[in-house]
Amino acid sequence: MVITDPRVGERVASVAASLEPRITGLTSDIRDLIRRDIPTLAADPQLTSLLETVSVRLVFSTAASMSCTRGDHVESMSTHWMVERVSGSLDRVIGQVLNAYESARER
């Protein structure tokens, strides 16, 4: 599906611009959640960093999608609220990354 309406691109750019200043806080919140829920990752900062990056991108893309399709205003979404809304997706993605990591370590 190709979207040709220029308003869609403008809206996505607007959402991205409003989320940009929140990257640090979001990354910190996700790092804290990962450390709390998966304490064994503290020994592997590279994997923790990868999970943070994947998680931030997932949260941002979901927030952008919600903003574009439902008209939600990203500016009014708290970081905690955004993370909660995608927690199921985050769990699946983190689970897949950890499974791949464990498989690679066993080789």
C-alpha positions in Angstrom: 0.0 0.0 0.0 1.4 3.3 -1.1 0.2 6.4 0.7 0.3 9.4 -1.6 -1.5 12.0 0.6 1.2 14.5 1.6 -0.7 15.2 4.9 0.3 11.8 6.1 4.0 12.6 5.7 3.5 15.9 7.4 1.7 14.3 10.3 4.4 11.7 10.8 7.1 14.4 10.7 5.1 16.4 13.3 4.8 13.3 15.6 8.5 12.5 15.2 9.5 16.1 16.0 7.3 16.1 19.2 8.8 12.8 20.3 12.4 13.7 19.7 12.9 15.6 23.0 11.5 12.6 24.9 14.0 10.0 23.7 16.3 10.4 26.8 13.5 9.9 29.3 11.9 7.1 27.3 15.3 5.3 27.0 15.9 5.7 30.8 12.4 4.3 31.6 12.9 1.3 29.3 16.4 0.7 30.7 14.9 0.7 34.3 12.2 -1.7 33.2 14.7 -4.1 31.6 17.0 -4.0 34.6 14.1 -4.6 37.0 12.4 -7.4 35.0 15.5 -9.1 33.5 18.3 -8.5 36.1 20.7 -11.0 34.4 21.1 -8.5 31.5 23.1 -6.2 33.7 26.2 -8.2 32.8 25.7 -7.5 29.1 25.5 -3.8 28.4 25.6 -4.4 24.6 22.5 -6.5 24.7 20.7 -4.1 27.1 21.5 -1.3 24.7 20.1 -3.2 21.8 16.9 -3.9 23.7 16.6 -0.3 24.6 17.0 0.8 21.0 14.4 -1.7 19.7 12.0 -0.8 22.5 12.3 2.9 21.9 11.6 2.5 18.2 8.6 0.3 18.9 7.1 2.7 21.3 7.7 5.7 19.0 6.3 3.9 15.9 3.2 2.8 17.9 2.7 6.4 19.2 3.1 7.8 15.7 0.6 5.3 14.4 -1.9 6.1 17.1 -1.5 9.8 16.4 -2.0 9.4 12.7 -4.9 6.9 12.8 -6.8 8.0 15.9 -5.8 11.6 16.2 -4.2 11.2 19.6 -1.9 14.0 20.5 1.6 12.7 21.2 2.4 15.8 23.3 -0.3 14.7 25.8 0.9 11.1 26.0 3.1 10.4 29.0 6.2 8.2 28.5 4.8 5.7 31.0 1.5 5.6 29.1 3.2 5.0 25.8 5.3 2.1 27.3 2.2 0.6 28.9 0.4 0.6 25.6 3.0 -1.4 23.8 4.1 -3.6 26.7 2.7 -6.8 25.0 4.7 -6.0 21.9 7.8 -5.1 23.9 7.5 -8.4 25.8 7.3 -10.3 22.5 10.2 -8.4 20.9 12.4 -8.7 24.0 11.6 -12.4 24.2 12.6 -13.0 20.6 15.9 -11.1 21.1 16.7 -13.0 24.3 15.9 -16.4 22.6 18.2 -15.5 19.7 20.9 -14.4 22.2 20.6 -17.6 24.1 20.7 -19.7 20.9 23.8 -17.9 19.8 25.5 -18.4 23.2 24.9 -22.1 23.0 26.6 -22.5 19.7 
